[in-house]
Amino acid sequence: MQIKKPMTIVFIIGIVMIGVWGWMFLKGRSSSNLENQRIIHPYYGSIQTVITTTATVLPKNRLEIKPPVNGRVEKVLVQEGDMVKTGQILAWMSSTDRAALLDAARGEGQAEYKKWQDVYKPIPLLAPIDGQVIVATTQPGQTVTTTDAVVVLSDHLIVRAQVDETDIGNIKLNQDAVVSLDAYPDTKIKATVDHIYYESTTVNNVTIYNVDLLPQQVPAFFRSGMNANVDFIVQRKNHVLLLPVSAINKRGDQSFVWLSSSDKSRPVMQEVQTGISDDKKIEIVSGLKEDEDVLINTKKFSLNNIRTGSNPFMPSRHR
């Protein structure tokens, strides 16, 4: 009997230690589960889907003002950035004959030079449209031909976007868009689709279509040739129920979320119908109410636990 008593004590101690270890293990796993999930609530807000692409700032109509005859520029009356009206004189020039005559008269004295200036009038270069001067680099005294542009005008600046062939079907006339320049990314410029080209071009083996957008307001820092990004607004919904995309789980065609149960012991799977989505949030069409507690995972979990009956919020094991 003296030999069995110590063995009994050892056996009891072992049972107690196993029980304590098991309790601590389960408690640790439970704490870990709580740390790996948090409760959020659906909320009402606005959501929109967009098509994002690159673009370039260009003049809608780029008009080069060329001289009617060969000759010499005598005076340029405008500079880059000036706004001009139709019929405004942009520059004065002399034909080749007038320039040669004036040069000869200048050698005979100021009076003779002024006489021929009055008799042989210079040629005015006029603005045919209202617009802005975007190029005015020709200097007085420079010789020009009928193929040289003395001044270049633009009626107004537009944004020309390149849209992939897979997205062009979602672009419509007068569609809203938001433009941001690479040089000024914090400034968002509202624009509308003005023209959709029917002829495609190929860029890096990708078929694209050009789309012209009209900015609602042209900022002072807009310049021809600037690079930009455009977000075409395809769909927009206001005051709809939303959740973060990460809260939605998929199994086949079924979408569902996990709800916190009343006793907090085990999550409840709730099927939902979803609508449009952006990269961060998704519309909940049905299946949820604003006051329900939705569990969202902070780590990656395995949905295989659903079939085995174990807690679906246990971290998955990678084999």
C-alpha positions as semicolon CSV with decimal commas, in nm:
position;residue;x (nm);y (nm);z (nm)
1;M;0,000;0,000;0,000
2;Q;0,290;0,235;0,065
3;I;0,409;0,186;-0,294
4;K;0,072;0,258;-0,458
5;K;0,010;0,583;-0,267
6;P;0,296;0,782;-0,428
7;M;0,196;0,651;-0,771
8;T;-0,162;0,769;-0,713
9;I;-0,039;1,114;-0,615
10;V;0,176;1,134;-0,929
11;F;-0,119;1,027;-1,144
12;I;-0,346;1,290;-0,991
13;I;-0,081;1,562;-1,038
14;G;-0,045;1,458;-1,403
15;I;-0,418;1,479;-1,462
16;V;-0,428;1,826;-1,305
17;M;-0,135;1,947;-1,516
18;I;-0,297;1,820;-1,836
19;G;-0,621;1,995;-1,743
20;V;-0,444;2,322;-1,669
21;W;-0,245;2,299;-1,994
22;G;-0,563;2,228;-2,194
23;W;-0,746;2,517;-2,032
24;M;-0,461;2,755;-2,106
25;F;-0,437;2,631;-2,467
26;L;-0,808;2,682;-2,533
27;K;-0,802;3,019;-2,364
28;G;-0,507;3,123;-2,576
29;R;-0,681;3,015;-2,897
30;S;-0,995;3,200;-2,793
31;S;-0,796;3,516;-2,721
32;S;-0,619;3,479;-3,052
33;N;-0,954;3,452;-3,231
34;L;-1,078;3,771;-3,067
35;E;-0,762;3,950;-3,171
36;N;-0,802;3,831;-3,531
37;Q;-1,150;3,977;-3,580
38;R;-1,338;4,297;-3,515
39;I;-1,700;4,409;-3,533
40;I;-1,816;4,665;-3,787
41;H;-2,159;4,792;-3,889
42;P;-2,305;4,856;-4,234
43;Y;-2,342;5,226;-4,307
44;Y;-2,520;5,447;-4,560
45;G;-2,312;5,644;-4,807
46;S;-2,229;5,706;-5,172
47;I;-2,044;5,475;-5,408
48;Q;-1,939;5,493;-5,770
49;T;-1,764;5,272;-6,022
50;V;-1,507;5,426;-6,252
51;I;-1,288;5,349;-6,551
52;T;-0,940;5,490;-6,500
53;T;-0,706;5,569;-6,786
54;T;-0,429;5,805;-6,894
55;A;-0,473;6,124;-7,095
56;T;-0,301;6,430;-7,237
57;V;-0,397;6,798;-7,236
58;L;-0,431;6,925;-7,594
59;P;-0,588;7,218;-7,777
60;K;-0,920;7,124;-7,935
61;N;-0,842;7,330;-8,244
62;R;-0,477;7,414;-8,301
63;L;-0,454;7,686;-8,562
64;E;-0,121;7,794;-8,714
65;I;-0,110;8,150;-8,846
66;K;0,111;8,145;-9,155
67;P;0,205;8,443;-9,378
68;P;0,038;8,475;-9,719
69;V;0,374;8,553;-9,886
70;N;0,741;8,503;-9,815
71;G;0,900;8,790;-9,630
72;R;1,018;8,926;-9,299
73;V;0,842;8,965;-8,964
74;E;0,851;9,331;-8,859
75;K;0,665;9,319;-8,527
76;V;0,488;9,058;-8,311
77;L;0,208;9,211;-8,103
78;V;0,118;8,914;-7,880
79;Q;0,292;8,672;-7,649
80;E;0,221;8,322;-7,528
81;G;-0,077;8,302;-7,296
82;D;-0,255;8,609;-7,438
83;M;-0,627;8,580;-7,516
84;V;-0,715;8,723;-7,858
85;K;-1,035;8,803;-8,046
86;T;-1,133;8,733;-8,405
87;G;-0,982;8,999;-8,637
88;Q;-0,718;9,111;-8,388
89;I;-0,378;9,191;-8,543
90;L;-0,120;8,942;-8,418
91;A;0,186;9,055;-8,614
92;W;0,307;9,279;-8,896
93;M;0,526;9,153;-9,178
94;S;0,685;9,276;-9,500
95;S;0,689;9,090;-9,827
96;T;1,031;9,011;-9,971
97;D;1,002;9,310;-10,209
98;R;0,897;9,552;-9,933
99;A;1,174;9,433;-9,703
100;A;1,435;9,487;-9,979
101;L;1,293;9,833;-10,062
102;L;1,294;9,948;-9,699
103;D;1,648;9,827;-9,649
104;A;1,759;10,032;-9,949
105;A;1,562;10,340;-9,834
106;R;1,712;10,319;-9,485
107;G;2,056;10,374;-9,641
108;E;1,936;10,698;-9,800
109;G;1,821;10,853;-9,473
110;Q;1,541;10,851;-9,223
111;A;1,311;11,069;-9,432
112;E;1,334;10,839;-9,733
113;Y;1,282;10,535;-9,511
114;K;0,970;10,684;-9,350
115;K;0,831;10,780;-9,691
116;W;0,845;10,426;-9,822
117;Q;0,708;10,291;-9,495
118;D;0,395;10,502;-9,550
119;V;0,369;10,427;-9,920
120;Y;0,430;10,053;-9,902
121;K;0,213;9,925;-9,619
122;P;0,306;9,611;-9,421
123;I;0,088;9,298;-9,419
124;P;-0,116;9,231;-9,101
125;L;-0,155;8,875;-8,970
126;L;-0,504;8,849;-8,819
127;A;-0,659;8,610;-8,568
128;P;-0,932;8,408;-8,745
129;I;-1,084;8,284;-8,416
130;D;-1,121;8,378;-8,052
131;G;-0,859;8,187;-7,860
132;Q;-0,532;8,181;-7,674
133;V;-0,181;8,222;-7,806
134;I;0,007;7,900;-7,733
135;V;0,316;7,959;-7,953
136;A;0,471;8,298;-8,031
137;T;0,844;8,237;-8,066
138;T;0,906;8,420;-8,395
139;Q;1,125;8,726;-8,347
140;P;1,107;9,060;-8,535
141;G;1,348;9,062;-8,828
142;Q;1,316;8,687;-8,882
143;T;1,266;8,571;-9,240
144;V;0,963;8,347;-9,292
145;T;0,801;8,154;-9,574
146;T;0,440;8,063;-9,639
147;T;0,498;7,729;-9,462
148;D;0,622;7,885;-9,137
149;A;0,381;7,943;-8,846
150;V;0,437;8,289;-8,701
151;V;0,180;8,242;-8,421
152;V;-0,019;7,937;-8,307
153;L;-0,364;7,974;-8,154
154;S;-0,588;7,739;-7,960
155;D;-0,959;7,798;-7,910
156;H;-0,958;7,606;-7,578
157;L;-0,776;7,320;-7,412
158;I;-0,929;6,973;-7,383
159;V;-0,821;6,643;-7,229
160;R;-0,776;6,352;-7,470
161;A;-0,798;6,013;-7,298
162;Q;-0,696;5,673;-7,430
163;V;-0,963;5,413;-7,352
164;D;-0,907;5,039;-7,392
165;E;-1,133;4,858;-7,639
166;T;-1,277;4,650;-7,353
167;D;-1,397;4,967;-7,176
168;I;-1,508;5,188;-7,466
169;G;-1,862;5,043;-7,453
170;N;-1,908;5,200;-7,109
171;I;-1,819;5,550;-7,228
172;K;-2,107;5,778;-7,336
173;L;-2,139;6,136;-7,458
174;N;-2,184;6,393;-7,177
175;Q;-2,066;6,134;-6,923
176;D;-1,911;6,282;-6,609
177;A;-1,541;6,234;-6,540
178;V;-1,273;6,363;-6,306
179;V;-0,932;6,473;-6,435
180;S;-0,613;6,501;-6,231
181;L;-0,285;6,623;-6,376
182;D;0,035;6,436;-6,294
183;A;0,195;6,769;-6,202
184;Y;-0,099;6,868;-5,975
185;P;-0,242;6,540;-5,841
186;D;-0,432;6,704;-5,554
187;T;-0,644;6,918;-5,786
188;K;-0,951;6,735;-5,919
189;I;-1,107;6,888;-6,232
190;K;-1,462;6,798;-6,332
191;A;-1,511;6,726;-6,703
192;T;-1,762;6,576;-6,944
193;V;-1,719;6,351;-7,247
194;D;-1,738;6,567;-7,562
195;H;-1,637;6,329;-7,842
196;I;-1,571;5,956;-7,883
197;Y;-1,355;5,858;-8,179
198;Y;-1,464;5,565;-8,394
199;E;-1,123;5,495;-8,542
200;S;-0,891;5,293;-8,320
201;T;-0,519;5,320;-8,271
202;T;-0,272;5,062;-8,140
203;V;-0,044;5,146;-7,848
204;N;0,195;4,877;-7,724
205;N;-0,011;4,609;-7,902
206;V;-0,328;4,729;-7,726
207;T;-0,625;4,864;-7,922
208;I;-0,742;5,196;-7,782
209;Y;-0,993;5,466;-7,873
210;N;-0,940;5,837;-7,813
211;V;-1,203;6,022;-7,610
212;D;-1,211;6,402;-7,579
213;L;-1,325;6,561;-7,253
214;L;-1,418;6,923;-7,187
215;P;-1,311;7,056;-6,846
216;Q;-1,590;7,250;-6,676
217;Q;-1,330;7,501;-6,565
218;V;-0,981;7,532;-6,711
219;P;-0,729;7,609;-6,434
220;A;-0,460;7,869;-6,497
221;F;-0,190;7,602;-6,474
222;F;-0,334;7,398;-6,763
223;R;-0,078;7,364;-7,041
224;S;-0,086;7,180;-7,373
225;G;0,105;6,852;-7,349
226;M;0,053;6,791;-6,976
227;N;-0,004;6,429;-6,871
228;A;-0,318;6,343;-6,679
229;N;-0,530;6,063;-6,535
230;V;-0,904;6,040;-6,598
231;D;-1,172;5,863;-6,395
232;F;-1,482;5,806;-6,606
233;I;-1,782;5,771;-6,373
234;V;-1,975;5,466;-6,496
235;Q;-2,222;5,431;-6,207
236;R;-2,297;5,642;-5,904
237;K;-2,538;5,564;-5,619
238;N;-2,619;5,777;-5,317
239;H;-2,753;5,673;-4,975
240;V;-2,701;5,301;-5,016
241;L;-2,598;5,047;-4,752
242;L;-2,222;4,981;-4,768
243;L;-1,961;4,748;-4,624
244;P;-1,586;4,716;-4,675
245;V;-1,505;4,472;-4,955
246;S;-1,299;4,266;-4,711
247;A;-1,614;4,185;-4,510
248;I;-1,768;3,991;-4,799
249;N;-1,695;3,619;-4,833
250;K;-1,755;3,409;-5,143
251;R;-1,843;3,044;-5,190
252;G;-1,933;2,977;-5,552
253;D;-2,194;3,231;-5,660
254;Q;-2,299;3,293;-5,301
255;S;-2,195;3,605;-5,109
256;F;-2,219;3,608;-4,732
257;V;-2,093;3,777;-4,417
258;W;-2,030;3,655;-4,066
259;L;-2,249;3,802;-3,792
260;S;-2,167;3,806;-3,425
261;S;-2,400;3,572;-3,230
262;S;-2,587;3,684;-2,922
263;D;-2,364;3,485;-2,687
264;K;-2,045;3,572;-2,881
265;S;-1,950;3,204;-2,886
266;R;-1,984;3,132;-3,253
267;P;-2,032;3,348;-3,568
268;V;-2,345;3,315;-3,779
269;M;-2,328;3,302;-4,158
270;Q;-2,564;3,549;-4,328
271;E;-2,620;3,546;-4,705
272;V;-2,632;3,890;-4,870
273;Q;-2,701;4,029;-5,215
274;T;-2,438;4,276;-5,332
275;G;-2,447;4,557;-5,589
276;I;-2,177;4,778;-5,736
277;S;-1,831;4,795;-5,585
278;D;-1,517;5,002;-5,597
279;D;-1,178;4,895;-5,467
280;K;-1,267;4,965;-5,102
281;K;-1,640;4,929;-5,043
282;I;-1,937;4,737;-5,180
283;E;-2,312;4,799;-5,194
284;I;-2,539;4,569;-4,988
285;V;-2,870;4,533;-5,171
286;S;-3,037;4,294;-4,925
287;G;-2,966;4,058;-4,636
288;L;-2,834;4,310;-4,382
289;K;-2,956;4,593;-4,162
290;E;-2,762;4,895;-4,045
291;D;-2,759;4,788;-3,678
292;E;-2,624;4,434;-3,730
293;D;-2,280;4,333;-3,601
294;V;-2,063;4,213;-3,889
295;L;-1,737;4,034;-3,815
296;I;-1,442;4,127;-4,030
297;N;-1,119;3,932;-4,028
298;T;-0,785;4,095;-3,968
299;K;-0,598;3,783;-4,086
300;K;-0,648;3,525;-4,359
301;F;-0,893;3,248;-4,267
302;S;-0,999;2,924;-4,428
303;L;-1,359;2,861;-4,536
304;N;-1,293;2,486;-4,526
305;N;-1,370;2,504;-4,155
306;I;-1,735;2,550;-4,244
307;R;-1,760;2,192;-4,367
308;T;-1,573;2,039;-4,073
309;G;-1,781;2,221;-3,816
310;S;-1,484;2,399;-3,656
311;N;-1,467;2,772;-3,595
312;P;-1,444;2,951;-3,934
313;F;-1,245;3,227;-3,770
314;M;-0,948;3,002;-3,695
315;P;-0,638;3,092;-3,900
316;S;-0,589;2,868;-4,203
317;R;-0,293;2,634;-4,230
318;H;-0,091;2,640;-4,551
319;R;0,038;2,304;-4,664
